[in-house]
Structure formats: C-alpha cells, structure tokens
Amino acid sequence: MGKRLPSSPPLLPGLTYVRPLGSGGFADVFLYAQDMPRRFVAVKVLPSDVQDSDLLRMFNAEADVLAHLSAHPSIVTVYQAGISAEGRPYIVMEYCPDSLAQRYRVERMPVAEVLTIGVKMASALESAHRAGLIHRDVKPSNILVTSFGAPVLADFGISSSLARGRAEQVLAMSVPWSAPEVVTEQTSGTVASEVWGLGATVYSLLAGHSPFERLERGQNTREHLRRRITRGTYRTLGRRDVPESLQQVLATAMSRDPRRRYPHALDMAEALRAVQTELGLAATPLEIVAEDWTPPAPQIDFADVALRGPVRSQVAQESTRRAPARVGIAALARDEDEDISRSIEPRRPLWPWLVGGLAVLAFGVLAGIVGALVGSGAW
C-alpha cells in the first residue's frame, strides 16, 4: 500500500497556516500562527475524506485524554479542539520545535540527560496510569522537546483505558519498542507493557538504536524484530559510561516476564533516580500529583465516534467591499471575514472619466459632420 499523501491545511478562525510539520498514518500536523494570544501552535487534523469510525474514535479519545492530562509538565498541552468548515476534526496543541525521533541515532546522548528524560517520562506515565489511562505507544519519536528544552510525552492517538474487557480496543504497536506480550497479541497494553516500552526507549537513547535492532542491512524487518523481541533477552549496552546499576534497571524493566518488571512506572522512576544519586547527579523531581488533590474528571468515552466541538459555519474569505466607518471602541473590533492587514486604496473621482468620454463623443460627432460635407461637395 502506498504512503498516504498529506492533506491540505484547513482554514481555521484566528489561525494562519505557516507550514507542514509531519504526516502520520491517519492524521497530519501543521504549524499555525495564532492571532490572539500571539504564538505558534501545532494543529493535528484528520483528512477531509475520513469516514472510518475507528479513526474518529481514536481522534476524540486523544483530545479528551490530552485535556485530562495536559496540565502535567511532561505531557504536551492541548489548547482547543473543534471541526473546520470542511467538516474535519482538529486539535490545537502546544508547538514543540524538536523531538527525539532521530537525535539518538546521530549523536551520543549523555547519560545524565537520558536519566532525566527517563524520570520525567516515568512520571508522565504514572500520572496517566493513576487516571486510568494508558499510552500504548511509548517510543523516542513520541517524546517532543519544547521551546524551553523540556521533554514532553505526546501522541496519545492509540491510548486506551486500563479497565479490562473493553471490546473497542484496537491492537496497535510500534514493534521495536513493544513488549513481547504485545507483539504476540496477548494484550493490547498494560502497565507492565508500558514499563517495558519505557525501558526500551531509554535503552534506545543510550545505544543509538532500538534494543533488538541489528546493524546489518536487511535484518531489521518487522518480522525479524518480532522474533527477536519474543525470544531474546536483554543485551548489555556497550557504553563504558553506563554504570552496572543502570544496566540492571533496564534489564528489570525489559524482562520477558511481565511479573518481574517494575510493578509501576513510579517504581522505575525511583530506580532511575537512585542511579542519578549514585553518579553524583541531582535527582530529577517526580512530577506526580497527590491522589488526594486530584479533582474528579468525567470518564473518557473511548467508543465515541461523533464529530464533536464547535463548527465553523463558513470559511473566511477576503472581502473586496469597502469597510464601513467605525466609531470609538468598535473600531478596534476584528472582523474575521475581512483581511484588515492589507491597505485599502481610496476611490478615485468619476468626473475625469465623464469629461474624457464626452470629449471623445464630441470629437466623433464633429468628424462625422466634416466627412459628410466633404462627400457632398459642399467643401
């Protein structure tokens, strides 16, 4: 199947399209400039021809999950969501100018930085788990970097509820970072599989490649990776600056037996903080809200396939009509259907055109009279 071509950016009120940011399996992300308040934002939007109920369900769930969790300092922030004039659902999110998608493959990331990232992502996952939610796609490319250099967890598109027996769950995975029980389709995701995915992600940032990836060409197909993940065991990192204690943390997190892994993401965070202390580094603070302080929130409906959110009834078009005069404070109001940034040329008076037309007409009549006289021999 060929790769899907990116869709065109939608026209959205208060937002000006800048450029594309990326295209995924079912959605596109564009950079927009927001007018009020002024800032850059990332807009995730479904294609205009989407009819798949599963995609609508996943899109709605992502918006709701982010709204539930985005106050967390290590989870990407969502600002709003709605439906464009063309009927396309969209989510307006915090713009993060970078990610860890490729950095670990082209440079040797410092152990201290990777430990910090690991603790922050474990805190984000623990917060999601306490809210009854699971990410299900933890990997380097889903760790974005904000304008202030802080890592945040993104892309909750295939997130789900931790409640068991939900028939609407869809099996989805990124094989290189998926736990053995997910690869063999025994489960669509659990806390234990999230711990494995976080361990595989930290391993990748340190190793420069995913845990079961080989350097030989043609040896890293989806099927090759599946077999290695389900049958293989933890392979020690070949970096001298990685202490044995960190190797043990990753080996525990990536145990083939889910029961031998850390029972919670918080436990893995504490283990990584212990390694930081051992190396003489400041322990990264845990970003977990006390359960007593967590306000009750409406339960997220992972089966919702409705088009929800405010709908823009018409697409803003540039007006060619002269704007009426405005008085007082009303003159400061912005009309979204009018481009007030362009200058309006003053109207030219009509009398020069009238005089010129009459002169041409008079000259034509005079020429006709002269021609008639010449033809009759009067002249």
C-alpha positions as a Markdown table, in Angstrom:
| # | Residue | x | y | z |
|---|---|---|---|---|
| 1 | Met | 0.0 | 0.0 | 0.0 |
| 2 | Gly | 1.4 | 3.4 | -1.0 |
| 3 | Lys | 2.1 | 6.1 | 1.6 |
| 4 | Arg | -0.8 | 8.5 | 2.1 |
| 5 | Leu | -0.3 | 11.9 | 0.7 |
| 6 | Pro | -0.6 | 14.8 | 3.3 |
| 7 | Ser | -3.9 | 16.6 | 3.2 |
| 8 | Ser | -4.3 | 20.4 | 2.6 |
| 9 | Pro | -4.3 | 22.6 | 5.7 |
| 10 | Pro | -7.8 | 23.7 | 6.8 |
| 11 | Leu | -8.8 | 27.3 | 7.1 |
| 12 | Leu | -9.3 | 28.0 | 10.8 |
| 13 | Pro | -10.6 | 31.1 | 12.5 |
| 14 | Gly | -7.9 | 33.1 | 14.4 |
| 15 | Leu | -5.1 | 30.9 | 13.0 |
| 16 | Thr | -2.8 | 31.5 | 10.0 |
| 17 | Tyr | -1.2 | 28.5 | 8.3 |
| 18 | Val | 2.6 | 28.5 | 8.2 |
| 19 | Arg | 3.9 | 25.1 | 7.1 |
| 20 | Pro | 3.5 | 21.3 | 7.5 |
| 21 | Leu | 5.1 | 19.6 | 10.5 |
| 22 | Gly | 4.5 | 16.0 | 9.7 |
| 23 | Ser | 2.2 | 13.3 | 8.4 |
| 24 | Gly | 1.2 | 10.1 | 10.3 |
| 25 | Gly | -0.8 | 7.1 | 9.4 |
| 26 | Phe | -4.1 | 8.7 | 9.9 |
| 27 | Ala | -3.6 | 12.4 | 10.6 |
| 28 | Asp | -1.5 | 15.4 | 9.5 |
| 29 | Val | 0.1 | 18.1 | 11.7 |
| 30 | Phe | 0.6 | 21.7 | 10.6 |
| 31 | Leu | 2.2 | 24.7 | 12.1 |
| 32 | Tyr | -0.1 | 27.7 | 12.5 |
| 33 | Ala | 0.4 | 31.2 | 13.9 |
| 34 | Gln | -2.3 | 32.0 | 16.5 |
| 35 | Asp | -3.6 | 35.6 | 16.4 |
| 36 | Met | -4.7 | 36.0 | 20.0 |
| 37 | Pro | -2.7 | 35.4 | 22.0 |
| 38 | Arg | 0.1 | 35.5 | 19.5 |
| 39 | Arg | 2.1 | 32.2 | 19.5 |
| 40 | Phe | 2.9 | 29.3 | 17.2 |
| 41 | Val | 0.7 | 26.2 | 17.7 |
| 42 | Ala | 0.6 | 22.7 | 16.2 |
| 43 | Val | -2.7 | 21.6 | 14.7 |
| 44 | Lys | -3.4 | 17.9 | 14.2 |
| 45 | Val | -6.2 | 17.3 | 11.7 |
| 46 | Leu | -7.9 | 14.4 | 10.1 |
| 47 | Pro | -8.0 | 14.1 | 6.3 |
| 48 | Ser | -11.1 | 15.6 | 4.6 |
| 49 | Asp | -12.4 | 12.3 | 3.3 |
| 50 | Val | -12.1 | 10.3 | 6.6 |
| 51 | Gln | -15.1 | 8.1 | 7.2 |
| 52 | Asp | -13.5 | 5.4 | 9.4 |
| 53 | Ser | -15.3 | 5.2 | 12.8 |
| 54 | Asp | -12.2 | 3.8 | 14.5 |
| 55 | Leu | -10.2 | 6.9 | 13.4 |
| 56 | Leu | -12.9 | 9.3 | 14.7 |
| 57 | Arg | -13.0 | 7.3 | 18.0 |
| 58 | Met | -9.2 | 7.5 | 18.4 |
| 59 | Phe | -9.1 | 11.2 | 17.5 |
| 60 | Asn | -11.8 | 12.0 | 20.0 |
| 61 | Ala | -10.1 | 9.9 | 22.7 |
| 62 | Glu | -6.8 | 11.7 | 22.1 |
| 63 | Ala | -8.4 | 15.1 | 22.5 |
| 64 | Asp | -10.1 | 14.0 | 25.7 |
| 65 | Val | -7.0 | 12.3 | 27.2 |
| 66 | Leu | -4.8 | 15.3 | 26.5 |
| 67 | Ala | -7.4 | 17.6 | 28.0 |
| 68 | His | -7.4 | 15.3 | 31.1 |
| 69 | Leu | -3.5 | 15.1 | 31.4 |
| 70 | Ser | -2.0 | 18.1 | 29.6 |
| 71 | Ala | -1.6 | 20.1 | 32.8 |
| 72 | His | 1.2 | 17.7 | 33.6 |
| 73 | Pro | 4.6 | 19.4 | 32.9 |
| 74 | Ser | 5.9 | 16.4 | 30.9 |
| 75 | Ile | 2.8 | 15.9 | 28.7 |
| 76 | Val | 2.1 | 18.0 | 25.7 |
| 77 | Thr | -0.5 | 20.7 | 26.3 |
| 78 | Val | -3.8 | 20.8 | 24.3 |
| 79 | Tyr | -5.4 | 24.3 | 23.8 |
| 80 | Gln | -8.7 | 23.5 | 22.0 |
| 81 | Ala | -10.4 | 21.2 | 19.5 |
| 82 | Gly | -13.2 | 21.6 | 17.0 |
| 83 | Ile | -14.4 | 21.0 | 13.5 |
| 84 | Ser | -13.3 | 23.0 | 10.5 |
| 85 | Ala | -15.7 | 24.4 | 7.9 |
| 86 | Glu | -14.9 | 21.4 | 5.7 |
| 87 | Gly | -16.0 | 19.1 | 8.4 |
| 88 | Arg | -12.5 | 18.0 | 9.5 |
| 89 | Pro | -11.9 | 17.4 | 13.3 |
| 90 | Tyr | -8.7 | 19.1 | 14.6 |
| 91 | Ile | -6.8 | 19.6 | 17.8 |
| 92 | Val | -4.8 | 22.7 | 18.6 |
| 93 | Met | -1.7 | 21.8 | 20.7 |
| 94 | Glu | 1.5 | 23.2 | 22.1 |
| 95 | Tyr | 4.1 | 23.6 | 19.4 |
| 96 | Cys | 7.3 | 21.7 | 20.2 |
| 97 | Pro | 10.1 | 22.5 | 17.7 |
| 98 | Asp | 12.0 | 19.3 | 18.2 |
| 99 | Ser | 11.7 | 15.6 | 19.2 |
| 100 | Leu | 13.9 | 12.6 | 19.9 |
| 101 | Ala | 12.9 | 10.8 | 16.7 |
| 102 | Gln | 16.4 | 10.9 | 15.2 |
| 103 | Arg | 18.7 | 12.6 | 17.6 |
| 104 | Tyr | 19.8 | 9.5 | 19.4 |
| 105 | Arg | 20.7 | 7.9 | 16.1 |
| 106 | Val | 23.1 | 10.7 | 15.0 |
| 107 | Glu | 24.7 | 11.7 | 18.3 |
| 108 | Arg | 25.8 | 10.1 | 21.6 |
| 109 | Met | 23.3 | 11.3 | 24.2 |
| 110 | Pro | 24.8 | 12.0 | 27.6 |
| 111 | Val | 23.8 | 9.5 | 30.4 |
| 112 | Ala | 22.8 | 12.4 | 32.7 |
| 113 | Glu | 20.3 | 13.8 | 30.1 |
| 114 | Val | 18.9 | 10.3 | 29.3 |
| 115 | Leu | 18.3 | 9.7 | 33.0 |
| 116 | Thr | 16.4 | 13.0 | 33.4 |
| 117 | Ile | 14.3 | 12.1 | 30.4 |
| 118 | Gly | 13.6 | 8.7 | 31.8 |
| 119 | Val | 12.4 | 10.0 | 35.1 |
| 120 | Lys | 10.2 | 12.7 | 33.5 |
| 121 | Met | 8.6 | 10.1 | 31.1 |
| 122 | Ala | 8.0 | 7.7 | 34.0 |
| 123 | Ser | 6.3 | 10.5 | 36.0 |
| 124 | Ala | 4.1 | 11.2 | 33.0 |
| 125 | Leu | 3.1 | 7.6 | 32.5 |
| 126 | Glu | 2.5 | 7.1 | 36.3 |
| 127 | Ser | 0.1 | 10.1 | 36.2 |
| 128 | Ala | -1.7 | 8.7 | 33.2 |
| 129 | His | -2.0 | 5.3 | 34.8 |
| 130 | Arg | -3.4 | 6.8 | 38.0 |
| 131 | Ala | -6.0 | 8.5 | 35.9 |
| 132 | Gly | -7.0 | 5.0 | 34.5 |
| 133 | Leu | -5.3 | 5.7 | 31.1 |
| 134 | Ile | -2.5 | 4.0 | 29.1 |
| 135 | His | -0.5 | 5.5 | 26.3 |
| 136 | Arg | 0.4 | 2.3 | 24.4 |
| 137 | Asp | 3.0 | 3.8 | 22.1 |
| 138 | Val | 6.0 | 4.9 | 24.2 |
| 139 | Lys | 9.0 | 5.4 | 21.9 |
| 140 | Pro | 11.6 | 8.1 | 21.1 |
| 141 | Ser | 9.6 | 9.8 | 18.4 |
| 142 | Asn | 6.7 | 10.4 | 20.7 |
| 143 | Ile | 8.9 | 12.4 | 23.1 |
| 144 | Leu | 8.9 | 16.0 | 21.9 |
| 145 | Val | 11.1 | 18.9 | 23.1 |
| 146 | Thr | 9.5 | 22.2 | 24.0 |
| 147 | Ser | 10.9 | 25.6 | 23.2 |
| 148 | Phe | 12.5 | 25.6 | 26.7 |
| 149 | Gly | 14.3 | 22.3 | 26.0 |
| 150 | Ala | 11.9 | 20.2 | 28.2 |
| 151 | Pro | 10.9 | 16.7 | 27.1 |
| 152 | Val | 7.1 | 16.0 | 26.9 |
| 153 | Leu | 5.2 | 12.9 | 26.1 |
| 154 | Ala | 2.9 | 13.3 | 23.0 |
| 155 | Asp | 0.7 | 11.3 | 20.6 |
| 156 | Phe | -2.0 | 9.7 | 22.7 |
| 157 | Gly | -3.8 | 8.6 | 19.5 |
| 158 | Ile | -3.9 | 4.9 | 20.4 |
| 159 | Ser | -4.3 | 5.5 | 24.1 |
| 160 | Ser | -6.9 | 3.4 | 25.9 |
| 161 | Ser | -8.4 | 2.7 | 29.3 |
| 162 | Leu | -6.8 | 0.4 | 31.8 |
| 163 | Ala | -10.2 | -1.1 | 32.5 |
| 164 | Arg | -10.3 | -4.7 | 31.3 |
| 165 | Gly | -12.7 | -6.2 | 28.9 |
| 166 | Arg | -13.2 | -3.2 | 26.7 |
| 167 | Ala | -14.3 | -4.5 | 23.3 |
| 168 | Glu | -13.5 | -1.3 | 21.4 |
| 169 | Gln | -9.7 | -1.6 | 22.0 |
| 170 | Val | -7.7 | -1.7 | 18.7 |
| 171 | Leu | -4.4 | -3.6 | 18.7 |
| 172 | Ala | -1.7 | -1.1 | 17.6 |
| 173 | Met | 2.0 | -1.1 | 18.2 |
| 174 | Ser | 5.4 | 0.2 | 17.2 |
| 175 | Val | 7.2 | -3.1 | 17.1 |
| 176 | Pro | 10.8 | -2.1 | 18.1 |
| 177 | Trp | 9.6 | -0.7 | 21.4 |
| 178 | Ser | 6.6 | -3.1 | 22.1 |
| 179 | Ala | 6.7 | -5.6 | 24.9 |
| 180 | Pro | 6.8 | -9.3 | 24.0 |
| 181 | Glu | 3.2 | -9.9 | 25.1 |
| 182 | Val | 2.0 | -7.0 | 22.9 |
| 183 | Val | 4.0 | -8.3 | 19.9 |
| 184 | Thr | 2.4 | -11.8 | 20.3 |
| 185 | Glu | -1.0 | -10.1 | 20.7 |
| 186 | Gln | -1.7 | -11.5 | 24.2 |
| 187 | Thr | -2.7 | -8.0 | 25.3 |
| 188 | Ser | -3.2 | -4.6 | 23.7 |
| 189 | Gly | -1.4 | -2.8 | 26.6 |
| 190 | Thr | -1.0 | -2.9 | 30.4 |
| 191 | Val | 1.1 | -1.0 | 32.9 |
| 192 | Ala | 3.7 | -3.8 | 32.6 |
| 193 | Ser | 4.0 | -3.3 | 28.9 |
| 194 | Glu | 4.3 | 0.5 | 29.4 |
| 195 | Val | 7.2 | -0.2 | 31.7 |
| 196 | Trp | 8.8 | -2.4 | 29.0 |
| 197 | Gly | 8.3 | 0.3 | 26.4 |
| 198 | Leu | 9.9 | 3.0 | 28.6 |
| 199 | Gly | 12.8 | 0.7 | 29.3 |
| 200 | Ala | 13.2 | 0.1 | 25.5 |
| 201 | Thr | 13.1 | 3.8 | 24.9 |
| 202 | Val | 15.7 | 4.7 | 27.5 |
| 203 | Tyr | 17.9 | 1.8 | 26.0 |
| 204 | Ser | 17.5 | 3.3 | 22.5 |
| 205 | Leu | 18.6 | 6.8 | 23.6 |
| 206 | Leu | 21.7 | 5.3 | 25.2 |
| 207 | Ala | 22.5 | 2.7 | 22.5 |
| 208 | Gly | 21.7 | 4.8 | 19.4 |
| 209 | His | 19.3 | 2.1 | 18.1 |
| 210 | Ser | 16.3 | 0.1 | 19.3 |
| 211 | Pro | 17.1 | -2.8 | 21.7 |
| 212 | Phe | 16.8 | -5.7 | 19.2 |
| 213 | Glu | 17.9 | -3.8 | 16.1 |
| 214 | Arg | 21.0 | -5.1 | 14.2 |
| 215 | Leu | 23.4 | -3.1 | 12.2 |
| 216 | Glu | 23.3 | -5.5 | 9.2 |
| 217 | Arg | 21.1 | -4.4 | 6.3 |
| 218 | Gly | 18.0 | -6.4 | 5.7 |
| 219 | Gln | 18.0 | -7.8 | 9.2 |
| 220 | Asn | 15.5 | -5.4 | 10.8 |
| 221 | Thr | 12.2 | -6.1 | 9.1 |
| 222 | Arg | 9.1 | -6.1 | 11.2 |
| 223 | Glu | 9.1 | -10.0 | 11.3 |
| 224 | His | 12.8 | -10.1 | 12.3 |
| 225 | Leu | 12.2 | -7.7 | 15.2 |
| 226 | Arg | 9.1 | -9.6 | 16.3 |
| 227 | Arg | 11.0 | -12.9 | 16.6 |
| 228 | Arg | 13.9 | -11.3 | 18.5 |
| 229 | Ile | 11.7 | -9.5 | 20.9 |
| 230 | Thr | 9.6 | -12.6 | 21.8 |
| 231 | Arg | 12.6 | -14.9 | 22.1 |
| 232 | Gly | 15.5 | -12.7 | 23.0 |
| 233 | Thr | 16.9 | -11.5 | 26.3 |
| 234 | Tyr | 18.3 | -8.2 | 27.5 |
| 235 | Arg | 21.6 | -7.3 | 25.7 |
| 236 | Thr | 24.0 | -5.2 | 27.7 |
| 237 | Leu | 24.8 | -1.7 | 26.5 |
| 238 | Gly | 28.3 | -1.3 | 25.1 |
| 239 | Arg | 29.0 | 2.0 | 26.7 |
| 240 | Arg | 31.6 | 2.4 | 29.4 |
| 241 | Asp | 29.9 | 5.4 | 30.9 |
| 242 | Val | 26.7 | 3.4 | 31.6 |
| 243 | Pro | 27.0 | 2.0 | 35.2 |
| 244 | Glu | 26.0 | -1.5 | 36.0 |
| 245 | Ser | 23.2 | -0.2 | 38.2 |
| 246 | Leu | 21.6 | 1.4 | 35.1 |
| 247 | Gln | 22.1 | -1.8 | 33.1 |
| 248 | Gln | 20.2 | -3.6 | 35.9 |
| 249 | Val | 17.3 | -1.1 | 35.9 |
| 250 | Leu | 16.9 | -1.6 | 32.1 |
| 251 | Ala | 17.1 | -5.3 | 32.4 |
| 252 | Thr | 14.4 | -5.4 | 35.0 |
| 253 | Ala | 12.1 | -3.1 | 33.0 |
| 254 | Met | 12.6 | -5.2 | 29.9 |
| 255 | Ser | 12.2 | -8.6 | 31.5 |
| 256 | Arg | 10.3 | -11.0 | 29.2 |
| 257 | Asp | 8.2 | -12.0 | 32.2 |
| 258 | Pro | 5.8 | -9.1 | 33.0 |
| 259 | Arg | 5.7 | -10.1 | 36.6 |
| 260 | Arg | 9.4 | -9.5 | 37.0 |
| 261 | Arg | 9.3 | -5.9 | 35.8 |
| 262 | Tyr | 8.7 | -2.9 | 37.9 |
| 263 | Pro | 5.1 | -3.0 | 39.0 |
| 264 | His | 4.5 | 0.7 | 38.4 |
| 265 | Ala | 6.2 | 3.4 | 36.3 |
| 266 | Leu | 6.8 | 5.2 | 39.6 |
| 267 | Asp | 9.0 | 2.3 | 40.8 |
| 268 | Met | 11.1 | 2.6 | 37.6 |
| 269 | Ala | 11.4 | 6.4 | 38.2 |
| 270 | Glu | 12.7 | 5.8 | 41.7 |
| 271 | Ala | 15.2 | 3.3 | 40.4 |
| 272 | Leu | 16.5 | 5.8 | 37.8 |
| 273 | Arg | 16.7 | 8.5 | 40.5 |
| 274 | Ala | 18.8 | 6.1 | 42.6 |
| 275 | Val | 21.2 | 5.8 | 39.6 |
| 276 | Gln | 21.4 | 9.6 | 39.4 |
| 277 | Thr | 22.3 | 9.8 | 43.1 |
| 278 | Glu | 25.0 | 7.1 | 42.6 |
| 279 | Leu | 26.6 | 9.2 | 39.8 |
| 280 | Gly | 26.6 | 12.3 | 41.9 |
| 281 | Leu | 23.8 | 13.9 | 39.9 |
| 282 | Ala | 20.8 | 15.8 | 41.3 |
| 283 | Ala | 17.8 | 13.6 | 41.4 |
| 284 | Thr | 15.1 | 14.7 | 38.9 |
| 285 | Pro | 12.0 | 15.7 | 40.8 |
| 286 | Leu | 8.9 | 13.4 | 40.5 |
| 287 | Glu | 6.0 | 15.1 | 38.7 |
| 288 | Ile | 3.1 | 13.2 | 40.2 |
| 289 | Val | 0.0 | 14.9 | 41.7 |
| 290 | Ala | -1.1 | 13.6 | 45.1 |
| 291 | Glu | -4.2 | 11.5 | 44.7 |
| 292 | Asp | -6.0 | 13.5 | 47.4 |
| 293 | Trp | -5.5 | 16.6 | 45.3 |
| 294 | Thr | -6.7 | 15.2 | 42.0 |
| 295 | Pro | -10.1 | 16.6 | 41.1 |
| 296 | Pro | -12.7 | 14.2 | 39.8 |
| 297 | Ala | -13.0 | 14.3 | 36.0 |
| 298 | Pro | -15.6 | 12.9 | 33.6 |
| 299 | Gln | -14.9 | 9.4 | 32.4 |
| 300 | Ile | -13.4 | 9.3 | 28.9 |
| 301 | Asp | -15.6 | 7.5 | 26.4 |
| 302 | Phe | -13.2 | 5.5 | 24.1 |
| 303 | Ala | -16.2 | 4.4 | 22.0 |
| 304 | Asp | -17.3 | 7.9 | 21.0 |
| 305 | Val | -17.3 | 8.3 | 17.2 |
| 306 | Ala | -19.3 | 11.6 | 17.0 |
| 307 | Leu | -18.0 | 14.8 | 15.4 |
| 308 | Arg | -17.7 | 17.0 | 18.5 |
| 309 | Gly | -16.6 | 20.5 | 19.1 |
| 310 | Pro | -17.5 | 24.0 | 17.7 |
| 311 | Val | -18.1 | 24.0 | 14.0 |
| 312 | Arg | -17.0 | 26.9 | 11.8 |
| 313 | Ser | -20.1 | 27.6 | 9.6 |
| 314 | Gln | -18.3 | 29.2 | 6.8 |
| 315 | Val | -14.7 | 29.7 | 5.5 |
| 316 | Ala | -13.3 | 33.1 | 5.9 |
| 317 | Gln | -12.9 | 34.9 | 2.6 |
| 318 | Glu | -11.1 | 38.1 | 1.8 |
| 319 | Ser | -13.7 | 40.9 | 1.3 |
| 320 | Thr | -13.5 | 43.3 | -1.7 |
| 321 | Arg | -16.1 | 45.6 | -0.3 |
| 322 | Arg | -15.0 | 48.9 | 1.3 |
| 323 | Ala | -15.2 | 48.6 | 5.1 |
| 324 | Pro | -17.8 | 50.9 | 6.7 |
| 325 | Ala | -16.5 | 53.6 | 9.0 |
| 326 | Arg | -16.3 | 52.6 | 12.7 |
| 327 | Val | -16.5 | 54.9 | 15.7 |
| 328 | Gly | -15.0 | 54.7 | 19.1 |
| 329 | Ile | -14.0 | 51.3 | 20.7 |
| 330 | Ala | -15.9 | 49.4 | 17.9 |
| 331 | Ala | -13.2 | 50.4 | 15.5 |
| 332 | Leu | -10.8 | 48.1 | 17.4 |
| 333 | Ala | -13.0 | 45.0 | 16.9 |
| 334 | Arg | -11.6 | 42.5 | 14.4 |
| 335 | Asp | -13.9 | 41.2 | 11.7 |
| 336 | Glu | -12.8 | 37.6 | 11.0 |
| 337 | Asp | -14.3 | 37.7 | 7.5 |
| 338 | Glu | -12.1 | 40.6 | 6.5 |
| 339 | Asp | -8.4 | 40.9 | 6.0 |
| 340 | Ile | -7.6 | 44.2 | 7.8 |
| 341 | Ser | -3.9 | 43.8 | 7.3 |
| 342 | Arg | -4.0 | 44.9 | 3.7 |
| 343 | Ser | -4.3 | 48.6 | 2.9 |
| 344 | Ile | -7.5 | 49.9 | 1.1 |
| 345 | Glu | -6.8 | 52.3 | -1.8 |
| 346 | Pro | -9.1 | 55.4 | -1.8 |
| 347 | Arg | -11.7 | 55.6 | -4.5 |
| 348 | Arg | -10.8 | 57.8 | -7.5 |
| 349 | Pro | -13.3 | 60.5 | -8.5 |
| 350 | Leu | -15.5 | 59.8 | -11.5 |
| 351 | Trp | -15.6 | 63.3 | -13.2 |
| 352 | Pro | -12.3 | 62.9 | -15.2 |
| 353 | Trp | -13.8 | 59.8 | -16.8 |
| 354 | Leu | -17.0 | 61.6 | -17.6 |
| 355 | Val | -15.3 | 64.6 | -19.2 |
| 356 | Gly | -13.0 | 62.4 | -21.2 |
| 357 | Gly | -15.9 | 60.3 | -22.5 |
| 358 | Leu | -17.9 | 63.4 | -23.6 |
| 359 | Ala | -14.8 | 64.8 | -25.3 |
| 360 | Val | -14.4 | 61.6 | -27.3 |
| 361 | Leu | -18.1 | 61.6 | -28.2 |
| 362 | Ala | -18.0 | 65.3 | -29.4 |
| 363 | Phe | -14.9 | 64.7 | -31.5 |
| 364 | Gly | -16.7 | 61.7 | -33.2 |
| 365 | Val | -19.8 | 63.7 | -34.0 |
| 366 | Leu | -17.7 | 66.6 | -35.4 |
| 367 | Ala | -15.7 | 64.2 | -37.5 |
| 368 | Gly | -18.9 | 62.7 | -38.9 |
| 369 | Ile | -20.2 | 66.1 | -39.9 |
| 370 | Val | -17.0 | 67.1 | -41.7 |
| 371 | Gly | -16.9 | 63.9 | -43.5 |
| 372 | Ala | -20.5 | 64.4 | -44.7 |
| 373 | Leu | -19.8 | 67.9 | -46.0 |
| 374 | Val | -16.7 | 66.7 | -47.9 |
| 375 | Gly | -18.6 | 63.9 | -49.5 |
| 376 | Ser | -21.4 | 66.2 | -50.7 |
| 377 | Gly | -19.0 | 68.6 | -52.3 |
| 378 | Ala | -20.0 | 71.4 | -50.0 |
| 379 | Trp | -16.3 | 71.8 | -49.1 |
